[in-house]
Amino acid sequence: MIHMDDLDLKIAKMHENQIYPSSRDIAQQMGIAASTVRRRMTRMFESGELESTMLVDVEEFPDLYITVVGILLSISPDRCVPEIKKIPSVLFLMGVTGKYDLIAVVVMTSRKMLSKVTRQLFDIEGVSSLETFVVIDNYGFRIPAGRLSELFEQEKK
């Protein structure tokens, strides 16, 4: 597997800073061939090293609840993570050091949904305790538009 190198990261950054960047424009700005940009972008997207998504400023949705959840496990994370990732409200899930085994970032549209997600987490074999931290001030957190749309659809059900 090829990993991203410095040139890949520079190309990705140029892509990120423009809404609809052309390979030619990126190549001109970087002083490299457009074919190099196209080839590397194709490889990075196909390998999953890079993805393109629109991010939504959560401050535009003041009724959203962002919650960080510390999860303590009684079994190996390998056995719990697949089930936790199935919960639609879980945006990010990370293994960490410290008091908890996992940290999840969860986005919800109501306190009722927070209660539901908490119950879903406790129903997963191996989850022994949770601690939730409801975010009261946000400093730049953005959510992929597709995930936010899915969240609103879930709430309708």
DAUR-V612215 format. One record per residue. N is the residue number from 1. RES is the residue in one small letter. NEAR is the number of other C-alpha atoms within 10 Angstrom. D_LAST is the distance of its C-alpha to the last C-alpha in Angstrom with 2 decimals. Layout:
[[N RES NEAR D_LAST] [N RES NEAR D_LAST]]
//
This chain:
[[1 m 4 40.82] [2 i 8 41.86] [3 h 9 40.67] [4 m 15 40.40] [5 d 8 43.77] [6 d 9 44.87] [7 l 12 45.06] [8 d 19 41.51] [9 l 12 40.28] [10 k 14 42.33] [11 i 20 40.96] [12 a 20 37.36] [13 k 12 38.18] [14 m 18 39.72] [15 h 18 36.62] [16 e 13 34.41] [17 n 9 36.57] [18 q 10 36.32] [19 i 8 33.46] [20 y 8 34.88] [21 p 12 37.84] [22 s 15 40.24] [23 s 20 42.03] [24 r 16 45.26] [25 d 14 44.49] [26 i 22 43.51] [27 a 18 46.60] [28 q 12 48.88] [29 q 11 47.68] [30 m 15 48.16] [31 g 9 51.36] [32 i 12 50.19] [33 a 13 49.77] [34 a 17 46.69] [35 s 12 46.64] [36 t 15 46.35] [37 v 22 43.29] [38 r 17 41.64] [39 r 11 42.54] [40 r 17 41.30] [41 m 20 38.03] [42 t 12 37.34] [43 r 16 38.19] [44 m 18 36.07] [45 f 12 32.93] [46 e 11 33.52] [47 s 13 34.22] [48 g 8 31.12] [49 e 13 33.43] [50 l 16 32.08] [51 e 11 28.91] [52 s 10 28.22] [53 t 11 25.19] [54 m 10 24.61] [55 l 14 24.11] [56 v 16 22.56] [57 d 14 24.35] [58 v 20 21.98] [59 e 14 24.33] [60 e 8 22.97] [61 f 10 19.70] [62 p 8 21.23] [63 d 11 18.04] [64 l 16 17.15] [65 y 19 18.29] [66 i 22 20.23] [67 t 20 21.28] [68 v 19 23.90] [69 v 21 23.80] [70 g 20 27.02] [71 i 21 26.61] [72 l 18 29.60] [73 l 19 29.84] [74 s 12 32.12] [75 i 12 32.12] [76 s 11 32.39] [77 p 16 29.70] [78 d 8 29.85] [79 r 13 28.26] [80 c 18 25.38] [81 v 15 24.54] [82 p 10 22.85] [83 e 14 20.34] [84 i 21 19.78] [85 k 14 19.27] [86 k 9 16.31] [87 i 13 14.24] [88 p 16 12.41] [89 s 26 13.57] [90 v 20 17.11] [91 l 17 18.98] [92 f 12 22.43] [93 l 16 24.07] [94 m 12 27.84] [95 g 13 30.56] [96 v 12 32.95] [97 t 9 36.21] [98 g 7 36.70] [99 k 9 35.05] [100 y 16 31.79] [101 d 17 31.29] [102 l 20 28.15] [103 i 20 26.66] [104 a 20 23.03] [105 v 18 21.80] [106 v 21 18.25] [107 v 25 16.36] [108 m 23 13.79] [109 t 19 12.77] [110 s 13 13.73] [111 r 11 16.01] [112 k 10 13.40] [113 m 15 11.75] [114 l 20 15.40] [115 s 12 15.93] [116 k 13 13.08] [117 v 20 14.53] [118 t 15 17.96] [119 r 11 17.35] [120 q 13 16.03] [121 l 21 19.22] [122 f 16 21.43] [123 d 13 20.29] [124 i 15 21.74] [125 e 13 25.31] [126 g 16 27.81] [127 v 19 25.99] [128 s 14 28.51] [129 s 13 27.71] [130 l 17 25.69] [131 e 14 26.67] [132 t 16 24.34] [133 f 12 25.73] [134 v 15 23.71] [135 v 11 25.14] [136 i 8 26.82] [137 d 9 28.72] [138 n 11 27.75] [139 y 8 30.63] [140 g 9 29.37] [141 f 12 26.24] [142 r 13 24.31] [143 i 16 21.04] [144 p 15 20.78] [145 a 14 19.10] [146 g 12 17.15] [147 r 17 15.67] [148 l 21 14.83] [149 s 10 13.09] [150 e 12 11.00] [151 l 18 10.26] [152 f 13 9.18] [153 e 10 6.87] [154 q 12 5.36] [155 e 12 5.48] [156 k 6 3.83] [157 k 5 0.00]]
//
